[in-house]
Amino acid sequence: MAKAAKKVTFTWEGINREGKMVKGETNAVNINFIKADLRRQGIVPKKVRKKAKPLFSGGDKPITTNDIAIFSRQLATMIKSGVPLVQSLDITSSGHANPNMANLINEVKAEVEAGGTFADGLRKHPLYFDDLFCNLVEAGEQSGALETLLDKVALYKEKSEAIRLKIKKALVYPLSVLVVAFVVTAILLIFVVPIFADMFESFGAELPAFTQFVVGLSNGFVDNWYYIFGVIILSVMGLSNAFKRSAAFREYVDRAALKAPAISDLVMKTAVARFSRTLATMFAAGVPLVEAMQSVADAAGNTVYTKALLSIRDDIASGQQLQAGLRQYPDLFPNMVVQMVSIGEESGSLDAMLSKVADYFEEQVDTAVDMLTSLLEPLIMAFLAVVVGGLVVSMYLPIFKMGSVV
């Protein structure tokens, strides 16, 4: 089987929607992927080339979302303590455990030392610092309250990472158990069952129907195992690729997730928590509501919510209140959210109300994850007992039959 194409780092220059020249770096398989991704961001690519390899590499350890969250918190703490920005960046980079993250911080620091703004330095690395991050930092620099905005960014990143880890916790355990169950079943069918089958042939007696079925299944698995594994691997790769590249397929999956009996509640609460936390953070930073809704839609994590929020943004731009826009989607936004937003708009404390909504739904996500895990554990154990236990029992049935005859 062919190896997956290795990603390399490209540097690029282009013109954004405002007509400004922007630069950055992105990891991708080839130049065509870079150009397509830039166009999706509203950037017209002008120059795209491979980045020259440095004399000293920071290793292969990737930069994670958690690295960005830690960086945000450390920087917020130091600037709040009165440490200058450049010195804060230097301290953060020199003490970071991930060499690649340290290199990234040093590149941002070099941009600031050259006379650029902190936000401009971050925008050159869109792979790690999204529009929301950069917009909040820019608002902080312009208002002279960078330490306050960085603190909000740090809180937002920490909350977002916490939700991501909760969702990962809910998915990784059952998937890992199912993979182990499949591997164990495959080993039994390929190596163990044939040994018993050869032994049973010497008995000369007719085997129980269940044992015959398992032996036939084993023979089919042994003869076609490479096809079975190939189909499974290609199916997983194909579905993953389709989810990344096809907007229609991604929307279909997201809609199905919102209707699935076991996970729909968790998906809805996660999306509402992200919406509330993101909008509260941006609105508190002084970002206009219409402008903030674009970042909120991108951060929703579900294409159904993204389309709904973009539609609400257009309604707000035409003079409608946020609460009225949310009321158009009762299946996506619970009545409690609409009521809290209504109170916030009428009292002028929308960011505070949205923060309370975010806190509430983040706690609900915790509860939903625990409930889903507690529901799945007995089901998975029962599945393992039926599959693996069934294979073992099928092999011992002929022996029990012989014992009863004797």
N, C-alpha and C positions, 0 to 999 in steps of 0.2 A: 504493500500500500504506500502511495506517494506521501512524502512528508509535507506538512503544511508550510506555505511560503513564509519566510521569515520577514518580520517587519523591520524597517530601518527608519532612521530619523531624517526628515526633510525640512529644510528651511524654505519659507515662502514669503512673498510680498504680494499685496493685493489692495484693491480699493473697496472700502465698505459702503454701506447704504448712504452714509452722510458724505461720501465723496472723499474721505480721508484715506491716506496711504497707511496701511497697517502691515505689521510683520509678525512672524511667529514660527514655531516649530511644531511638527506633528509626526507621530509614528504611524507608518502605513506600509502596505506591501509594495505599492508602486505609485508613480506620479498621478495616474488617472484617479486613484482613490482620493488623493489629496485634493485635486481640483474639484471633484464631485462634492466632497465634504465642505469645501470652502463656498461653493455656490449655494449649498443648502443653508449656510450661515449668512447668505446675502453678501458675500465677498467675491469680487471679480479677480481671479488669480492673474498676476502679471509675471512673476518669476517663481519657479519651483525647482529646487535642486537638492541633491543629497548633501547632508551635512558632513563636513570633513571630520574624520575620527580624531579625537583628542589624543595627546601623547599619553595621558594617564586616564584610565577609565575608572568610573565609580562602581564598577561591578554590574551584575545583572539584577540586583534587587529592585523590583518595580516600586514606583511611587504610588501609594495607596490613598484612598479617601481619608483614612485615619491619619496618615502623615500630614495631609493638608489641614485637618482639624486640629492636630497638635500644634502645627506651625501657627495657625490663627490664634490659638489660646496663648501660646508663649509670647507672640508678638504683642498681643493686646495687653498682657500683664506687664511687659517691660516698658511699653510706651506709656501706660497708665502710671508707672512708677517714675516717669520723667526721663527715661533713657532715650536719646535721639534715635530717629528711625534707622539711619545707616548703621549705627552701633548695635541696635537691636537685631538687625538683619545679620550682622557679622557674628554676634553671640549665638543666635539661633542656628546658623549654618555650621559653626564650629562645633556645636554640641550635639548635632543631630546624628542618630545612629545609622541612618540610611545615607550612604555616600551620594546617591543620585539626587536625593532630596536636598542635600547640602549644596550640590552643584547648581541645582535649580534656584535656590535662594541666593547663591552668589551671583548668578546671572541677573536676577532682579535687582540685587544690590548695585551691580555695575551700572545698570540703567539709571538708577537713582543718583549715583555718584556722578554720572555724566550730565546731569541736569534735567533728566526726565522725571515725571511724576511716578509715584509708587503704583498708581493704577495703570499707567502706560507700561510699566515693567511687567505687571501681572498679565496684561492683555497680550503680551508676546508669547504667552504660554497657555493658549485656550484649552489645551488638553487637560490641564490641571486646575485652572482658575476660570470658572464659568462667568457668564455675563453678570449674574447676580452678585458674585463675589467682587468683581471689578467695579460694578456700579456703586456698591455700598462703600467701597474704599474711596472711589472718586468723590462721592458725596461727603465723606468724612474729611478728605483733604480740602475740599472747597469750603466747607463750613468751619474748619479749624477744630473739629471734634473727632479726629482720626481715632484716638484711643477708645472713644465711646462706640464708634461704628465698628471698629475691629472687635470689640467685646461682643457686639451683636452678631457679627460674622462668626466669631468663635462659637457662640451659643448655638447659632443656627447649624453650623457644621457638626457640632457635637450631637445635637438632637437628630439631625438627618442620619448621621452614622449610627446612632443608637437604634433608630427605626430599621435601617438596612440590616443591622446585625440580628434584630429580632425576626425579620422576615427570613433571613438566611437560616436562623436556628429552626424555624418552623419547617423549612424545606429540606435542609441537609440531612437531618436524622432519618426520615422515612426513605429518602432516595438512597442513602448509603446502605441502609438495611436491605432494601430491595436489590441493590447491586450485589451485596454479599450473598443474598438468597439465590440469585441467579447463578453466581459463580459456583456456589456449593452444589446446586442442582445439576449444573453442567458437569462438574467433576464426578458426581454420583452416576450420571447417565453415561459418561464416556469411559470411566475407569472401573467403577464398582459393579454396576449392574451387569456388564458383559461377563464378569467373573462368575457371578451367581447364575447367569443364563447358561454358561458352559457346564456348570455343575448340575443344573436341573435337567439338561439334556441326557445326562447319564442315568437319571432316575427312570426314564422311560414312561412315566405317568403323565397324565394330562394336567397341565398347570391351571390354577385358578384364573378366571377371566381378568381380574385386576392385574395379576402378575403378567399375563400375556400382553395386556395393554402396555404396561411399563417396559417390558422387554422390547416390544415393537417400537415404542417411543425412543428407547435407547439406541436401537439399531438405526433408526432414522436420524437421530442426532449424531451418531458416530459417522455415518455416511455423508452427512451434509453440514457438519459443524461449521465449516469455513463459510458456507453460504449464509447460515443463520447469524454468525457473528458479523459477517460483512453487511448484511441487511440492517442489523441493529445499529452498527457504527455509522453507516451511510445515512440511515434515517435520522439519527441524532444530529449528525453534522448538517444534513439538509434542512431540518426544522430550525436549527440554531441559525443557519445562514439566512433562511427565509425570514425569520423573526428580525434579524438585523437589517436586512435589505428591503423587505417588502412592507410598506406602510399598511397596505390592505390586510396582509396576514397578521401583522402586529395588532391592528385594530380588532380583527376577528378574535384573536387570543385574549385581548383585554376585555372585550365584551363577554366572552365566554367565562372569564374569571369572575366577572361581576354577577354572573348568574349561577355559577357552580355552587351546589348546596353547602359544601363544607368550608369553602374558602371565600365566598362572596362577602361575608361580613368583615373578614380581615382585610380584604382588598379595599373595600369602601372606606373603612376607618383609617387605613394607612394613607390613602389618597387625600382624605379630608384633613388629616393631621399635617401632611406636607403642605397642602394649600394654605391652611391657617397659619402655620409657622412661617412660611415664606412670605406671605402677604403682611403678616404682623411685623416681621423684620424689616421689610422694605418700606412699609408705610411709616414706621417709627423713625426711619432714617431720612424721611422727608421726600422720598421718591413719589412723584405724582401717581395717582391710582391707575390711570390708563397705562402709563409706562410700566408700572409694577406688574400689571396683569400678564404681560408677556413673559416675564421671568417666572411668575407663579405658574403659568400654563406649562412652561418647559420643565418645571420641577415637580409636576404632579405625579409623574411616574406611571401614568396610564393614559393612553391615547384618547379614550372616551372622555376623561376629565379634561385633557388638553384641548380638545375641540370645543367642549362646553365652555371652558374658561375664556378661550379666544372669542367665542360668540358673545359672552358676557362683556368682555373688554370692548367690543364694538358697540354694544348697547350703552355702556358707560360713556364712551366717547361721544355718543349722540345725546347725552344728558340724563340717562337713566341712573337710578341709584343701584348700588351693588346688591342690596337686599332683593330688589325687584328682579335682577338678573338671576340670582340664585333660586328664586321661587319658580323659575321656569323649568328647573331640573330637580323635582322632588325626589326622584329615584337616586340622585347622586349626592344631594346635600340634605341631610336630615333637618327637620323643622327647628330643632334646637340651634343649629348653626345659623339658620336664617334669622331667628329671633335675636340671637346674640349680636349678629351683624347689624340688625335693625337698631338695637339699643346703642351700639357703638356709633353708628352714623348719626343718630339723633342727639347723642350726648357729646359728640366730638372726641370720643375715646375709642376709635375703631381698632387701633393697634393693641390696646389693653384687652379688649373683648376677644380679639382674634388670638391673643396669647393664651387666654383662659380656655378658649376652644381647643387650641393646639395641645395644651397640657391635658385636658380631659381626654381627647382622642388618643393621645400617646399612651395614657394609662389604659385606655380601652384596647389598644393594640397589644399591650403587655398581656392583658387578660385573655384576649382572643388567641394569642400565640400559645399560652399555657393550656387553654381549653382544647385547641386543635391538637397539641402534642399529647394531651391526656386521652383524646379520642382516638388518635392514630396508633398509640402504643399497643392497646389490646388487639386492634385490628391487624396490625403487623405481626404480632405474636401468633395470632390465630392463623394468619396466612402462612407463616413459616411452619407452624405445626402441621397444617394440612399438606403443604407441598413436600417438605423434607420428611416429615413423619409418614406421609403416604408412601413415599418411595421406599422407606425402610420396612414398613409393614408389608408392602407388596413382595419384598424379597423373602420375608419370613413366613408368609402364608403357606407356600408349598412344604416348608419344614414342619409347620404345625399340622398340616394335613397328613403328612407321613407319620407323625407322632401319634395322631389319633387312630390311624390305621393299625399301627403296631400295637 
